[in-house]
């Protein structure tokens, strides 16, 4: 047993290898991922809740909403084919032999949505940093300040060569012996 009763490597920070479904879900373009995943999530949940319902096992790719969110988005159809959907003319069909599982497919979509949310936040930070890029004058001024700082450091401390002066008797401290306390008079 490892430290604290945990199995060795049980709490490793190393990421597990992605499944083919996870790889497909993460291959969507960042800009369209939220809308595409929301629609794929809805379609998948419909099939999971009603596995025998034929209307949920067919996706018409010419439908305006489906076309915009799935057919026109790169790799979106690949995600659905990885889940088991098969292309027939202008639609995708899920064969009766294929069962979508909540634990695998819906949870995988939720994980992908979280992944894209994090990536969108990272992209926003990158864009903010890029917008704060300094102009040439500011950069030149920063370089001059840094050069001045190095020159000052090379000179050494400002108090170089000074000798500390001894102050008078120090603070006014009264001792018991100044008042005659604790002194024996020999008697």
N, C-alpha and C positions, 0 to 999 in steps of 0.2 A: 504494500500500500504506500501511496505517496504521502506527502505532507498533509496533516490534518485529516487523514482518512480518505482523501480524494484519490481517485485513480490517476496514474501518471498521465499528464496531458489533458485531463478532463476539462480544464479551464484555459486551454490554449487560445491565444489570440490569433492564431493562424487560421485564415479563412478556408472553409471547405471548398472543394472543387464544385463548380456550378454544374447542374444537370443540363441536358440539352434544352429542356423547356425554359430554365432560368436564363440560359444564354440567349435564347430566342427572344424572351421577354425584355432582356436588357439591350437588344440590338435596335430598338426603335429610336428614331430621332428625338432628341430632348424636347424640341418645340411642340411636337404633336403627341408625345407619349401620354400625357395626362388624359386627353380626350379619347385617344385610342384605347388605353387600358380601361377606362371607365365603361366604354361600350363592350369591350371583350368580357369584362367582369359581369356585366348585365346579361350578356348572351350565355355565358358559362353558368351563371347561377340559375338561369331559367332551365337549362338542360339538367343541372344537378337536382333541382326541385321536382322537375317533371320529366324523368328520363324516357318515358314511353310516349310523350307528346310529340307527334311528327312535325308540328309547326315550329317547334323550338330547335329542331334538328336540321333546319335548312336556313341558310343566310343568303338573301338576294343581294348580290354585289352591285346591282344597278340602282338600288334604293339610294336616294340622295344622301341621307345621313350615313349609311353604311359606306357608300362610295367615298365620302369625304374623310371619314375616320379610319377606314380600313383599306379599301381598294387603292386609294391614292397615297397612302402612307407606306414608305419603304419598310419592308420586313414584317408588316402587320399580317399579311396572309401567311407568311412563314410561321408566325406564332401559332396561328390557328391550325395549320397543317401539322405542326409539332404536337398539338393537343389531340390530333386524330381526325380533323376535318379533312374532307377530300373535295377537290375542285371538280365541278361538273358544269360545263358551259359558263353561264354568268352567275353561278351560285356556288356556295360551299355546303356540303352535306356531311352530316355526322352519321356514319353507318350505325345500324342498330346494335352491332357487336361491340361498339366502343362505349365505354362507361366513363364519364367524367367524375372524378372524386373530389369532394370538397377539400380534403386534406392536402391533395396534390395540386389541383388546378386553381381553385379559388384562392387558397393560401399563397400559391406561387404568384398569382396576379397581385395580391395585396403586398407581398414582399417587393415586387417590381415597382408598385406605386410608391412605396416608401423609398426605394432606391432612387427613383426619378425625382422625388421631392427633395432628397438630400443633394442630388446632382444639380437641381435647379438653384438651390441655395448657394452651393459652391460657385456656380456660374455667375450668380448675382454678385457675390463677393469679388470674383475675378474682374467683372465689369466695373465695379466700384473702384477697385484698386487701379485699374487702367485709366479711369476717368480722372483719378487724382495724380496722374503722371505730371511731373514737374516740367516747366518750360526751361529753355536754355539759360535764361538769366538767373532763375532760382537755383539751378544746378551749379552754375558758375559761382554764385554766392556761397553755396554750401561747401564747395571745394575750397574756397578762400578761407572760410571759417575753420575748416579742418586743417589747412596748412598753418594757420595762425595758432591753432591749438597745439600742433606738433612742435612749432617753433618755441612756444612758451614752455612746453614740457622739456625741451632740450636745454633751456636755460637753467633749469633746476628750481628749487623753492625760492620764494621771494625773500625769506628771512636769512638767506645764506650769509654767513660771516657775523651774524649778530650774536652777542653773548647775553645770556639772561642776567638781569640785575637782581641783587639780593634786596629784598624789601626789609623794612624796619623789623621790629620785634614780632611782627605778625599780629594777629588779632588780639584784642584786649581780653585776656583770660585771667580770671581771678581764681586763685587756688585757696584751699582751706588754710594753708600755712600763712597766707597773706593776712588772714583774720585772726591768727593765733590759735587756730583750732588744731588739735592733734599734736601739739608740741609739748613735750614734757619739760617742766622747769626743774627737774631733778629733785623734787622735794618730797 
